[in-house]
Each structure stands twice: as structure tokens, then as C-alpha cells.
Amino acid sequence: MAATKLKGDQDREAREAYLHLAEAADRFEQYANPHAIRIAAIADALGEAFHLAPQDRKSLRIAARMHDLGEVAMEREYIKRAGSLTDEERTDLERHPVISEQEAARASADRAVQLLVRWHHEWWNGGGYPDALRQNEIPLAARILRVADSYAALTDDRPFRPAMREDKAREVLIERAGIEFDPAVVTAFLALKDLDELRSFARGTLEVETEVEPASVEHERPLFSSFMK
């Protein structure tokens, strides 16, 4: 009985610590609304749709909360500013998944969490980073995290662009399925219903109607939570 209570206390303390880390990352990236816990909820719903084991879903939720700790550790001001990035800045920022992996290890996250954090910017077509994994080389949970992270970022305000409406963000995921995203994960995402975290934070139609199309935005500043190749 005492051992069970101790384990419960340790789990609760770990959850609280991970939430504090998530809040720190959200503040640094200047998200207007809670971002990491939103990703965790979307990713968990996708994990359930794919019948992931309970422990795998737990690792996915923790990884969602810790995925951008590397950006906090790097403390680069260009992450927060509006405007385009230089080639040097893009190259520098592509280090953040590896640094996030190291920060997850320092926070005593298990190896499964560390690897999900490392691979949350891998692309279905092999064009991601840091390891240029492709298709099924990328663990399913990391592919889920990529979609959840991207949708949550697209539908929230950033310093360099306003939030997209839900329908517009879904269109972007569909357009990039088979390129950046696992098509099966995108299909499962589109089937999600009645999840509060899917709600967009777009403030009105005027902003959406005047948005720059994704193809041209990529030349200035990327759409997603960090930075695309």
C-alpha cells in the first residue's frame, strides 16, 4: 500500500514538472494560448484512434509537453521575432530537436519520450531533421506528434502570422500529406470529432481572407511551430 502511494506521488510530481516545462516553452515561443498541452490532447486522441498501448500514449503525451524545450535552452531571439530567418538561423534552429532530446533526458523522461522529442520534425518523405528518417522509419507516435504539433501551431497566433481557421489548417495538412505528414495519420486526424483542442483561435474572417498562401509564406517564415526545411 505504501509503495503504491509513493508511486502515485512520484507520478503526480512528474506530471506537474512536465506541465511547468511545457508552460515555459509556450511562454518563450510566445504562443497566445496553451500550446503543448493542446498538442498532448490531440496526439492522445490520435494515439487512441491507432490503438496505441497505454504506455505508448503516456510517452506521447509527455513528449508533446517537452518537444520544444530545446528552443528554450537555446534562447535565440530570432525564434520570437517577426520576419524572415537567415540561412544561418534556420540551420542553427534545426538543432533544437536534439537539444530538446537532451533536455528531456535531464528532466528524467524515459528513452521513448526522448526519441519522440528528437524525431518530431522528421518528414514522411525523408526531408525532415535531424536524422532524415522517412515513412515507417519514423515511429508512429512521432508521426502523430508531427501532425498534432503542426495543426495546433497553424490554428494559434504567432508573432509572424495570425491563426488560421480550422478548415484552412486542415487543407494545409491534406496538401502536405505524403510530403511532410503520414497520410494515414492525416486521415485519422480528419476523422476526430468533439475535441475542444481542435478549435482554432483565429479572431475573424478579415485576417484569414488576407493571409498569404502557404507556398509564398515559406519564403518568408514557415507555418508551423518551428521551422520547415
VENGICOR-V856840 format. One record per backbone hydrogen bond with DSSP energy under -0.5 kcal/mol. NH is the residue of the N-H (numbers start at 1). CO is the residue of the C=O. E is the energy in kcal/mol with one decimal. If there is no record, write none. Layout:
nh=NH co=CO e=E
nh=NH co=CO e=E
This chain:
nh=5 co=1 e=-2.2
nh=6 co=2 e=-2.4
nh=7 co=3 e=-2.3
nh=8 co=4 e=-2.4
nh=9 co=5 e=-2.5
nh=10 co=6 e=-2.4
nh=11 co=7 e=-2.4
nh=12 co=8 e=-2.2
nh=13 co=9 e=-2.4
nh=14 co=10 e=-2.3
nh=15 co=11 e=-2.4
nh=16 co=12 e=-2.2
nh=17 co=13 e=-2.2
nh=18 co=14 e=-2.6
nh=19 co=15 e=-2.1
nh=20 co=16 e=-2.0
nh=21 co=17 e=-2.0
nh=22 co=18 e=-2.3
nh=23 co=19 e=-2.4
nh=24 co=20 e=-2.0
nh=25 co=21 e=-2.1
nh=26 co=22 e=-2.4
nh=27 co=23 e=-2.3
nh=28 co=24 e=-2.2
nh=29 co=25 e=-2.4
nh=30 co=26 e=-0.6
nh=30 co=27 e=-0.9
nh=31 co=26 e=-2.0
nh=32 co=157 e=-0.9
nh=39 co=35 e=-2.4
nh=40 co=36 e=-2.2
nh=41 co=37 e=-1.7
nh=42 co=38 e=-2.1
nh=43 co=39 e=-3.2
nh=44 co=40 e=-2.2
nh=45 co=41 e=-1.9
nh=46 co=42 e=-2.0
nh=47 co=43 e=-2.7
nh=48 co=44 e=-2.3
nh=49 co=45 e=-1.9
nh=50 co=46 e=-1.8
nh=51 co=48 e=-1.5
nh=52 co=47 e=-2.8
nh=57 co=53 e=-2.3
nh=58 co=54 e=-2.1
nh=59 co=55 e=-2.3
nh=60 co=56 e=-2.1
nh=61 co=57 e=-2.4
nh=62 co=58 e=-2.3
nh=63 co=59 e=-2.6
nh=64 co=60 e=-2.1
nh=65 co=61 e=-1.4
nh=66 co=62 e=-1.2
nh=67 co=63 e=-1.1
nh=69 co=66 e=-1.7
nh=71 co=68 e=-0.9
nh=72 co=68 e=-1.0
nh=73 co=69 e=-2.4
nh=74 co=70 e=-2.2
nh=75 co=71 e=-1.6
nh=76 co=71 e=-0.6
nh=77 co=75 e=-0.5
nh=79 co=76 e=-1.1
nh=80 co=77 e=-1.3
nh=81 co=77 e=-1.1
nh=85 co=220 e=-0.8
nh=90 co=86 e=-2.3
nh=91 co=87 e=-2.4
nh=92 co=88 e=-2.4
nh=93 co=89 e=-2.7
nh=94 co=90 e=-1.6
nh=95 co=92 e=-1.7
nh=96 co=93 e=-2.2
nh=98 co=95 e=-0.7
nh=99 co=95 e=-1.9
nh=100 co=96 e=-2.8
nh=101 co=97 e=-2.1
nh=102 co=98 e=-1.9
nh=103 co=99 e=-2.4
nh=104 co=100 e=-2.5
nh=105 co=101 e=-1.9
nh=106 co=102 e=-2.1
nh=107 co=103 e=-1.6
nh=108 co=105 e=-1.8
nh=109 co=104 e=-2.5
nh=114 co=110 e=-2.1
nh=115 co=111 e=-2.3
nh=116 co=112 e=-1.9
nh=117 co=113 e=-2.4
nh=118 co=114 e=-2.2
nh=119 co=115 e=-2.1
nh=120 co=117 e=-1.0
nh=122 co=119 e=-1.6
nh=124 co=180 e=-1.6
nh=125 co=179 e=-2.3
nh=126 co=123 e=-1.8
nh=129 co=121 e=-1.4
nh=135 co=124 e=-1.8
nh=137 co=134 e=-2.5
nh=138 co=135 e=-1.9
nh=139 co=137 e=-0.5
nh=142 co=139 e=-0.7
nh=143 co=139 e=-1.9
nh=144 co=140 e=-2.4
nh=145 co=141 e=-2.2
nh=146 co=142 e=-1.9
nh=147 co=143 e=-1.6
nh=148 co=144 e=-2.6
nh=149 co=145 e=-2.7
nh=150 co=146 e=-2.0
nh=151 co=147 e=-2.6
nh=152 co=148 e=-2.2
nh=153 co=149 e=-2.1
nh=154 co=150 e=-2.6
nh=155 co=151 e=-1.8
nh=156 co=153 e=-1.4
nh=158 co=161 e=-2.8
nh=161 co=158 e=-1.1
nh=164 co=154 e=-2.7
nh=169 co=165 e=-2.3
nh=170 co=166 e=-2.4
nh=171 co=167 e=-1.7
nh=172 co=168 e=-1.8
nh=173 co=169 e=-2.0
nh=174 co=170 e=-2.4
nh=175 co=171 e=-2.7
nh=176 co=172 e=-1.8
nh=177 co=173 e=-0.6
nh=177 co=174 e=-0.9
nh=178 co=181 e=-3.3
nh=179 co=176 e=-1.8
nh=180 co=176 e=-2.1
nh=181 co=176 e=-1.8
nh=186 co=182 e=-2.2
nh=187 co=183 e=-2.4
nh=188 co=184 e=-2.1
nh=189 co=185 e=-2.6
nh=190 co=186 e=-2.5
nh=191 co=187 e=-0.9
nh=192 co=189 e=-1.8
nh=196 co=194 e=-0.5
nh=198 co=195 e=-2.1
nh=199 co=196 e=-1.9
nh=201 co=155 e=-2.8
nh=208 co=204 e=-1.1
nh=209 co=205 e=-3.0
nh=210 co=206 e=-1.3
nh=211 co=208 e=-1.4
nh=216 co=213 e=-1.0
nh=217 co=213 e=-2.0
nh=218 co=214 e=-1.9
nh=219 co=216 e=-1.1
nh=220 co=216 e=-0.5
nh=220 co=217 e=-1.9
nh=221 co=217 e=-2.3
